[in-house]
């Protein structure tokens, strides 16, 4: 039996990587051709030049490229365990770095007491409220979250706290409930796909990040938040707030992975993590 590090295995992996790069390059050239020679000229004939440029960008970044990515994900499924959340397109996003043990009521009450706010649903009305807050320079404490996925579902709880006067600077926390009854988190993190509907004590796993501005998603050019690269510092900030308020019964750490530095999906951003999950018993 050949070892995983054998020459034939390495050659096979190299061929596969080259094939994927050629396929991505081919698709990129085809998309660029369609945009430059068909979509933009057709729009430019009907609407003003600047509006044609903006419309071409919107159609490409929010329509054509995400659709291609979603179809590609049907063919090539990610095979990693969910130590990170994923975007609707299936790309790894914010790492799991925090967990709580308690009821849904306890979680909501604790964050109410330390001045955090639950995110509103992402509706047209609330998106317009974001626009109004930006134009008038007013805070929107319950601004909607984008959807991230864990266990095959969107976050169960989304909470946030303003970090300065700008809408683009916020402390973000997304939480997913685990339906198992065990309070030993390390061996039971990944055993649920159904959101619990009762208010029993359970494990909540989540991703704590800090928004620091706006950026561009490298995969398709959409506008998004850029985040502070030190994920452990943001996690510790959340835990420290709860500890100072006297709302934590116990706090301990679970090793979930190795220390990593990797690129964020936002251009020019990195994510630095020690690979530990801090668990707070409420």
C-alpha positions as CSV (number, residue, x, y, z in Angstrom):
1,X,0.0,0.0,0.0
2,X,1.4,3.4,-1.0
3,X,1.7,6.1,1.7
4,X,-0.2,9.3,1.4
5,X,3.1,11.1,0.9
6,X,4.2,8.8,-2.0
7,X,5.5,10.2,-5.2
8,X,2.5,9.0,-7.2
9,X,0.1,10.6,-4.7
10,X,1.9,13.9,-4.9
11,X,1.9,13.8,-8.7
12,X,-1.8,13.1,-8.7
13,X,-2.5,16.0,-6.4
14,X,-0.4,18.3,-8.6
15,X,-2.3,17.2,-11.7
16,X,-5.6,17.9,-9.9
17,X,-4.5,21.3,-8.8
18,X,-3.3,22.2,-12.3
19,X,-6.6,21.0,-13.8
20,X,-8.6,23.1,-11.3
21,X,-6.5,26.2,-12.1
22,X,-6.9,25.7,-15.8
23,X,-10.7,25.2,-15.4
24,X,-11.0,28.4,-13.2
25,X,-8.8,30.4,-15.7
26,X,-11.0,29.1,-18.6
27,X,-14.2,30.1,-16.9
28,X,-12.7,33.5,-16.0
29,X,-11.7,34.2,-19.6
30,X,-15.2,33.2,-20.8
31,X,-16.9,35.4,-18.2
32,X,-14.7,38.3,-19.0
33,X,-15.5,37.9,-22.7
34,X,-19.2,37.8,-22.1
35,X,-19.0,40.9,-19.9
36,X,-16.7,43.0,-22.1
37,X,-18.2,42.1,-25.5
38,X,-21.9,41.4,-24.8
39,X,-23.3,42.7,-21.4
40,X,-21.5,46.1,-21.2
41,X,-22.0,47.0,-24.9
42,X,-25.7,46.1,-24.7
43,X,-26.2,48.2,-21.5
44,X,-24.1,51.1,-22.8
45,X,-26.4,51.4,-25.8
46,X,-29.5,51.9,-23.6
47,X,-28.3,53.8,-20.5
48,X,-25.6,56.4,-19.7
49,X,-22.0,55.2,-19.6
50,X,-21.5,55.4,-15.8
51,X,-24.8,53.7,-15.1
52,X,-23.8,51.0,-17.6
53,X,-20.5,50.4,-15.7
54,X,-22.3,50.1,-12.4
55,X,-25.0,47.8,-13.8
56,X,-22.3,45.6,-15.4
57,X,-20.5,45.3,-12.0
58,X,-23.8,44.5,-10.2
59,X,-24.8,41.9,-12.7
60,X,-21.4,40.3,-12.6
61,X,-20.6,40.4,-8.8
62,X,-24.1,39.6,-7.5
63,X,-25.5,37.5,-10.4
64,X,-23.1,35.7,-12.8
65,X,-20.1,34.8,-10.6
66,X,-22.1,33.7,-7.5
67,X,-24.3,31.5,-9.8
68,X,-21.2,29.9,-11.3
69,X,-19.8,29.3,-7.8
70,X,-23.0,27.7,-6.6
71,X,-23.1,25.3,-9.5
72,X,-19.4,24.5,-9.0
73,X,-20.1,23.6,-5.4
74,X,-22.8,21.1,-6.5
75,X,-20.0,19.3,-8.3
76,X,-17.1,19.8,-5.8
77,X,-18.3,19.6,-2.2
78,X,-16.0,20.9,0.6
79,X,-14.7,17.9,2.7
80,X,-13.5,19.7,5.8
81,X,-15.1,19.5,9.3
82,X,-17.0,22.6,10.3
83,X,-14.3,24.4,12.4
84,X,-15.3,27.5,10.4
85,X,-18.6,28.9,9.2
86,X,-19.4,28.9,5.5
87,X,-20.9,31.5,3.2
88,X,-24.0,30.7,1.0
89,X,-21.5,29.9,-1.8
90,X,-19.8,27.3,0.4
91,X,-16.5,29.1,1.1
92,X,-15.0,28.9,4.6
93,X,-15.5,32.2,6.5
94,X,-15.3,33.1,10.2
95,X,-13.7,30.4,12.4
96,X,-15.5,29.0,15.4
97,X,-13.8,30.5,18.4
98,X,-16.4,30.8,21.2
99,X,-19.1,28.7,22.9
100,X,-21.7,29.1,25.7
101,X,-23.6,26.6,27.8
102,X,-27.1,27.8,28.9
103,X,-30.6,28.3,27.7
104,X,-31.6,30.6,24.8
105,X,-33.2,32.9,27.3
106,X,-29.9,33.1,29.3
107,X,-27.9,33.8,26.2
108,X,-30.2,36.7,25.2
109,X,-30.5,38.0,28.7
110,X,-26.7,38.0,29.3
111,X,-26.0,40.0,26.1
112,X,-28.9,42.4,26.8
113,X,-27.3,43.2,30.2
114,X,-23.9,44.0,28.7
115,X,-25.3,46.3,26.0
116,X,-25.4,44.1,22.9
117,X,-28.3,44.1,20.4
118,X,-30.0,41.4,18.4
119,X,-29.8,41.7,14.6
120,X,-32.9,42.5,12.7
121,X,-34.0,40.2,9.8
122,X,-32.5,41.2,6.5
123,X,-35.5,42.7,4.7
124,X,-35.8,45.5,2.2
125,X,-37.1,47.9,4.9
126,X,-34.1,47.2,7.2
127,X,-31.6,47.5,4.3
128,X,-33.1,50.9,3.6
129,X,-32.6,51.7,7.3
130,X,-29.0,50.9,6.9
131,X,-28.8,53.3,4.1
132,X,-30.5,56.0,6.1
133,X,-28.1,55.5,9.1
134,X,-25.1,55.8,6.8
135,X,-26.4,59.0,5.1
136,X,-27.4,60.7,8.4
137,X,-24.5,59.3,10.4
138,X,-26.9,57.7,12.9
139,X,-26.2,54.3,14.6
140,X,-28.4,51.4,13.7
141,X,-27.8,49.1,16.6
142,X,-29.9,46.2,15.2
143,X,-28.6,46.3,11.7
144,X,-29.1,42.9,9.8
145,X,-26.4,40.3,9.5
146,X,-25.4,38.5,6.4
147,X,-26.1,34.8,6.4
148,X,-23.4,32.4,7.4
149,X,-23.9,28.6,7.8
150,X,-22.9,25.9,10.3
151,X,-24.5,22.5,10.6
152,X,-26.2,23.3,7.3
153,X,-28.2,26.2,8.6
154,X,-28.0,29.9,9.1
155,X,-27.1,31.3,12.6
156,X,-29.7,30.8,15.3
157,X,-28.8,34.0,17.2
158,X,-27.0,37.1,15.7
159,X,-26.0,39.8,18.2
160,X,-23.8,42.9,17.9
161,X,-22.4,46.0,19.6
162,X,-21.3,49.2,18.0
163,X,-17.5,49.8,18.1
164,X,-17.3,53.5,17.5
165,X,-19.6,55.9,15.6
166,X,-19.5,54.1,12.3
167,X,-21.9,51.4,11.0
168,X,-18.8,49.7,9.6
169,X,-17.2,49.2,13.1
170,X,-19.1,46.6,15.1
171,X,-18.5,43.6,17.4
172,X,-20.3,40.7,15.7
173,X,-21.3,37.4,17.3
174,X,-23.2,34.6,15.5
175,X,-24.3,31.5,17.5
176,X,-25.6,28.1,16.6
177,X,-27.3,25.7,19.1
178,X,-26.3,22.1,19.4
179,X,-29.2,19.7,20.2
180,X,-27.1,17.2,22.2
181,X,-27.5,17.2,26.0
182,X,-23.8,16.8,26.8
183,X,-21.9,19.6,28.3
184,X,-18.6,18.2,27.1
185,X,-18.1,20.4,24.0
186,X,-15.1,19.0,22.3
187,X,-16.5,15.6,21.3
188,X,-20.0,16.8,20.6
189,X,-19.6,20.0,18.6
190,X,-20.5,18.6,15.3
191,X,-23.5,16.3,16.0
192,X,-26.5,18.3,15.0
193,X,-28.2,19.6,11.9
194,X,-31.5,20.7,13.4
195,X,-32.0,23.9,15.4
196,X,-33.5,23.1,18.9
197,X,-36.9,24.6,19.6
198,X,-37.1,24.3,23.4
199,X,-35.4,26.4,26.0
200,X,-33.3,23.7,27.7
201,X,-29.7,24.2,28.6
202,X,-27.5,23.3,25.7
203,X,-24.2,24.1,24.0
204,X,-24.1,27.2,21.7
205,X,-21.1,27.4,19.4
206,X,-20.2,30.6,17.6
207,X,-17.9,33.0,15.7
208,X,-16.9,36.3,17.3
209,X,-15.4,38.9,14.9
210,X,-14.9,42.6,14.8
211,X,-15.9,44.6,11.8
212,X,-13.3,47.3,11.0
213,X,-14.4,48.8,7.7
214,X,-15.5,47.7,4.2
215,X,-13.8,45.5,1.7
216,X,-14.2,43.5,-1.5
217,X,-14.7,39.7,-1.5
218,X,-11.9,38.2,-3.6
219,X,-14.1,35.5,-5.2
220,X,-16.7,37.6,-6.9
221,X,-16.1,41.3,-6.1
222,X,-19.1,41.9,-3.8
223,X,-18.8,44.6,-1.1
224,X,-18.6,43.3,2.5
225,X,-17.1,44.1,5.9
226,X,-13.4,43.8,6.6
227,X,-12.6,42.3,10.0
228,X,-9.9,42.6,12.6
229,X,-7.4,39.9,11.9
230,X,-6.9,39.0,15.6
231,X,-9.8,36.7,16.2
232,X,-8.7,35.6,19.6
233,X,-8.6,39.2,20.8
234,X,-12.3,39.7,19.8
235,X,-13.3,36.4,21.4
236,X,-11.5,37.4,24.6
237,X,-13.2,40.8,24.5
238,X,-16.7,39.1,24.5
239,X,-15.7,36.7,27.4
240,X,-14.2,39.6,29.4
241,X,-17.4,41.6,29.2
242,X,-19.4,38.7,30.5
243,X,-16.9,38.0,33.2
244,X,-16.8,41.6,34.4
245,X,-20.6,41.7,34.6
246,X,-20.5,38.6,36.9
247,X,-22.6,36.6,34.5
248,X,-20.2,33.6,34.0
249,X,-20.4,30.5,36.2
250,X,-17.4,28.9,34.7
251,X,-14.9,29.6,31.8
252,X,-12.6,27.0,30.2
253,X,-10.8,26.4,27.0
254,X,-11.0,23.6,24.4
255,X,-8.3,22.9,21.8
256,X,-10.1,22.6,18.5
257,X,-7.3,23.0,16.0
258,X,-3.7,24.3,15.5
259,X,-2.7,28.0,15.4
260,X,-3.3,29.4,12.0
261,X,-2.7,32.5,9.8
262,X,-4.8,32.4,6.7
263,X,-6.3,34.8,4.1
264,X,-9.7,36.1,4.7
265,X,-12.3,36.1,1.9
266,X,-11.9,39.9,1.9
267,X,-9.0,41.2,-0.2
268,X,-6.0,42.2,1.8
269,X,-7.3,40.7,5.1
270,X,-5.9,37.9,7.2
271,X,-7.3,35.9,10.0
272,X,-5.1,34.9,13.0
273,X,-6.3,32.2,15.4
274,X,-4.7,30.2,18.2
275,X,-7.0,27.3,17.4
276,X,-8.8,27.4,20.8
277,X,-12.5,27.7,21.6
278,X,-13.3,29.4,24.9
279,X,-16.4,28.0,26.6
280,X,-18.5,30.1,29.0
281,X,-21.0,28.4,31.3
282,X,-23.8,30.9,32.0
